[in-house]
Amino acid sequence: MTIISAGKKDSKYDIFICGESIPKVKLNEHLNAKNKILIITDHGVPDKHVKKLKSLIKNQNIYIYKVKAGEKSKSFKSYQSIINKLFELKFDRTDTIIAFGGGVIGDLTGFCAATFLRGIKYIQIPTTLLSQVDSSVGGKTAINVPQGKNLVGSFYNPSFVLISTGFLKTLPENEYQSGLGEIVKYALIGNKKLKKIIQDNYKSIIKRNGKVLELIIEESIKTKSKIVTQDEKENGIRAILNFGHTFGHAIEAFSNYKKITHGAAITLGMVIAAKVSFYEGHIKESKLREAINLIRSLDLDINHHKYKYVDLKQYIKTDKKVSEGKLNLILIDNKFNAFKTSKFNSRSIVKAMS
Ligand SMILES: NC(=O)c1ccc[n+]([C@@H]2O[C@H](COP(=O)([O-])OP(=O)(O)OC[C@H]3O[C@@H](n4cnc5c(N)ncnc54)[C@H](O)[C@@H]3O)[C@@H](O)[C@H]2O)c1
């Protein structure tokens, strides 16, 4: 097991990365045996995982609350139903909530924990690859509102994060690939060790080899935790984690958040952003090829051509990274380091997408 820390001072927390089984001792060390625990999960998380988790916790007061699987559950309605449940169970600040699922469950549970009684303890036990390498770390919690995705939320760190590769065996292929997309992102924005691991082990990664998975999850978390600890409230360096996201979010929004997973959209977004980096003269053609080959080696879709600039334009222009009327892009250089810039020719975007 590897332990990586994130967060500062009082909101510092550990991320435990373990193999296929969850270390019972570690889990119970951090849970109070007497107080109440509510496990929040969704109907898509296989029952056997929920039963397993419940059996590992030494506590007589464990409750389970399930919401529907999918993005729709990141809603005010689910938020309210969980808050009602917490009142009904008479939860107080000594009790704990566990987010047990993918990013939807993590974001929703985190927001409930951040706001119930002005904040109670919560633990992230992510069960999708995307949530293991991305959403469970960094303390961003949110629900979606009709005005947009993730527009109501807060920054609220968990007490700890427990990652086990065992959950990934039941993950559908498209969800697995979604997580791989985010892993490649860390390799392209500065984690050279991760890039090498992917280049040397792409076949084992595709086959979900447990040992290699542990390695790539560890490297991804190292990059994410370092950046989010430096910039907890997203005022600076954290923006580089959004490599590929301006175009990826536009693809997701254009597709109505259906038909394409978050990671698949971000992967296409990274291909476009790498091409923009090339047309802007930040990377050589050989580096562009290297970036695209890395993505392709994991069997991820790189064909963004069905998404046309004319269709995505309106979403690109209203991206979160627009500040003072200027669109900021996250691009990469020849050393695969990412940087934010508002200085680019918009024709490079058109060329990259054509
Ligand atoms: N907070 C952050 O920093 C952050 C970062 C990235 C993404 N996100 C959010 O994360 C969400 C996407 O998360 P996601 O990709 O994990 O999707 P998800 O939570 O919708 O999970 C995908 C599907 O996998 C199922 N599932 C979960 N674990 C499983 C398992 N072990 N075996 C089989 N099926 C399983 C779920 O039921 C669901 O149907 C989005 O809402 C996005 O906004 C948040």
The ligand as an SDF file (V2000), in Angstrom:
LIG
                    3D

 44 48  0  0  0  0  0  0  0  0999 V2000
  -14.6630   16.6580   -8.1380 N   0  0  0  0  0  0  0  0  0  0  0  0
  -13.8110   16.5970   -9.1110 C   0  0  0  0  0  0  0  0  0  0  0  0
  -12.6760   17.0900   -9.0090 O   0  0  0  0  0  0  0  0  0  0  0  0
  -14.1850   15.9140  -10.3960 C   0  0  0  0  0  0  0  0  0  0  0  0
  -13.1950   15.6420  -11.3720 C   0  0  0  0  0  0  0  0  0  0  0  0
  -13.5700   14.9440  -12.5070 C   0  0  0  0  0  0  0  0  0  0  0  0
  -14.8770   14.5410  -12.6850 C   0  0  0  0  0  0  0  0  0  0  0  0
  -15.8100   14.8380  -11.7190 N   0  0  0  0  0  0  0  0  0  0  0  0
  -17.2000   14.3980  -11.8790 C   0  0  0  0  0  0  0  0  0  0  0  0
  -17.2210   12.9960  -11.8630 O   0  0  0  0  0  0  0  0  0  0  0  0
  -18.3790   12.5410  -12.5410 C   0  0  0  0  0  0  0  0  0  0  0  0
  -18.0220   11.3830  -13.4280 C   0  0  0  0  0  0  0  0  0  0  0  0
  -17.5370   10.3550  -12.6030 O   0  0  0  0  0  0  0  0  0  0  0  0
  -17.4050    8.8580  -13.1470 P   0  0  0  0  0  0  0  0  0  0  0  0
  -16.7530    8.8800  -14.4510 O   0  0  0  0  0  0  0  0  0  0  0  0
  -16.8050    8.0540  -12.0590 O   0  0  0  0  0  0  0  0  0  0  0  0
  -18.9240    8.4500  -13.4480 O   0  0  0  0  0  0  0  0  0  0  0  0
  -20.0960    7.8650  -12.5350 P   0  0  0  0  0  0  0  0  0  0  0  0
  -19.9440    8.2230  -11.1340 O   0  0  0  0  0  0  0  0  0  0  0  0
  -21.3550    8.2320  -13.2190 O   0  0  0  0  0  0  0  0  0  0  0  0
  -19.8720    6.2830  -12.6740 O   0  0  0  0  0  0  0  0  0  0  0  0
  -19.9970    5.6850  -13.9460 C   0  0  0  0  0  0  0  0  0  0  0  0
  -20.8480    4.4230  -13.9000 C   0  0  0  0  0  0  0  0  0  0  0  0
  -20.0990    3.3630  -13.3300 O   0  0  0  0  0  0  0  0  0  0  0  0
  -20.8810    2.6820  -12.3470 C   0  0  0  0  0  0  0  0  0  0  0  0
  -19.9200    2.0840  -11.4070 N   0  0  0  0  0  0  0  0  0  0  0  0
  -19.2590    2.7000  -10.3960 C   0  0  0  0  0  0  0  0  0  0  0  0
  -18.3630    1.8600   -9.8570 N   0  0  0  0  0  0  0  0  0  0  0  0
  -18.4910    0.6750  -10.5080 C   0  0  0  0  0  0  0  0  0  0  0  0
  -17.8140   -0.5720  -10.4190 C   0  0  0  0  0  0  0  0  0  0  0  0
  -16.8130   -0.7720   -9.5650 N   0  0  0  0  0  0  0  0  0  0  0  0
  -18.1950   -1.5590  -11.2600 N   0  0  0  0  0  0  0  0  0  0  0  0
  -19.1910   -1.3570  -12.1890 C   0  0  0  0  0  0  0  0  0  0  0  0
  -19.8410   -0.1940  -12.3380 N   0  0  0  0  0  0  0  0  0  0  0  0
  -19.4890    0.8140  -11.5130 C   0  0  0  0  0  0  0  0  0  0  0  0
  -21.7840    3.7520  -11.7960 C   0  0  0  0  0  0  0  0  0  0  0  0
  -22.9270    3.1870  -11.2120 O   0  0  0  0  0  0  0  0  0  0  0  0
  -22.1140    4.5420  -13.0570 C   0  0  0  0  0  0  0  0  0  0  0  0
  -23.1700    3.9320  -13.7460 O   0  0  0  0  0  0  0  0  0  0  0  0
  -18.9360   13.7420  -13.2820 C   0  0  0  0  0  0  0  0  0  0  0  0
  -20.0860   14.2060  -12.6180 O   0  0  0  0  0  0  0  0  0  0  0  0
  -17.8310   14.7730  -13.1830 C   0  0  0  0  0  0  0  0  0  0  0  0
  -18.3230   16.1030  -13.1580 O   0  0  0  0  0  0  0  0  0  0  0  0
  -15.4760   15.5010  -10.6020 C   0  0  0  0  0  0  0  0  0  0  0  0
  1  2  1  0
  2  3  2  0
  2  4  1  0
  4  5  1  0
  4 44  2  0
  5  6  2  0
  6  7  1  0
  7  8  2  0
  8  9  1  0
  8 44  1  0
  9 10  1  0
  9 42  1  0
 10 11  1  0
 11 12  1  0
 11 40  1  0
 12 13  1  0
 13 14  1  0
 14 15  2  0
 14 16  1  0
 14 17  1  0
 17 18  1  0
 18 19  2  0
 18 20  1  0
 18 21  1  0
 21 22  1  0
 22 23  1  0
 23 24  1  0
 23 38  1  0
 24 25  1  0
 25 26  1  0
 25 36  1  0
 26 27  1  0
 26 35  1  0
 27 28  2  0
 28 29  1  0
 29 30  1  0
 29 35  2  0
 30 31  1  0
 30 32  2  0
 32 33  1  0
 33 34  2  0
 34 35  1  0
 36 37  1  0
 36 38  1  0
 38 39  1  0
 40 41  1  0
 40 42  1  0
 42 43  1  0
M  CHG  2   8   1  16  -1
M  END
$$$$
